């Protein structure tokens, strides 16, 4: 039987080994941001110790070395998500910036009065507001795919919402509130039968499921480094070359130009056309180390272990009787949103924190979804591969305490 090397993994994450409120830290806020292994931390400090300089421009040794590492990581990301070309990999600040880029540039080129953009009611604000604001500017409309009570997308409603006005579909691969893994392949192939491009928000799926651009065949895909064990401030936009070639640049400045004269500018080739200014080089070094870490562990191994954590926590919470789990889709990533009886999620979060356990409470940047469920907020426990069943037992103890205090 395969043994998951949990103790060795936990040793790689220095932050986990501390006391919080006189209890050993239990970190269950991984959907907001994951912790970083020592390999990632060392990659960042190593960059500043030996390689720091601006890239692409210098003829000197350091600039060559840093540029090679930076561009090597672009190729590594290309292989990690199985994209056809490294020209399709754009370094951004994160998922939010990636979506803003597409909404702005695709919107300018392809969206006009009367058009529709189709998203779902379970989207993070990052995959709502850029479309909403772009549509206001272009006099277009955002339409929302509804969900079923269990948190699965209503695919019949989706098909009915697609029409000749639909110019783009943007949906999340996995929900940050419900954990639902959406049938994105089905959505993409249906959209493509009408020649409609699809953007997939991979912020909540990349570290749990990985991703394969060739298999998915989506037109745009985005994710953030900090939710996959890499630093903050670095992320990826994947776009099919035909779209990235066609849409205008997002930001103007150095790096994204070929020539500049007083009245005219010619833009650089892909991928640099979308990378104006000095990039986050340290972030790219950290992302490189994070991808290596995930590959060493293996995405299948990660998925199997995290599913065990999810099943264990779901069974324990269900057995408590008066816990309402929000999001019971058949396919889920390893997170659980719940309402602890009639205790307000915020009050529960404060008590749980007193026991050294970090969970998230609130609307999780998905207010339309929370309104759809007619609930005030949820408590969300989100698990990573460094979490353990024993930690879940501690969460259950904390919830019992919450109920005793507010009961
Ligand atoms: N989409 C989803 C589904 C998310 O969960 C998040 C972050 N919570 C984002 C987008 C935005 O990611 P970032 O803040 O890293 O840009």
Boltz pocket constraint, residues with backbone or C-beta under 6 A from the ligand:
constraints:
  - pocket:
      binder: B
      contacts: [[A, 31], [A, 32], [A, 93], [A, 94], [A, 95], [A, 96], [A, 97], [A, 124], [A, 126], [A, 127], [A, 172], [A, 174], [A, 175], [A, 176], [A, 201], [A, 203], [A, 204], [A, 224], [A, 226], [A, 364], [A, 365]]
      max_distance: 6.0
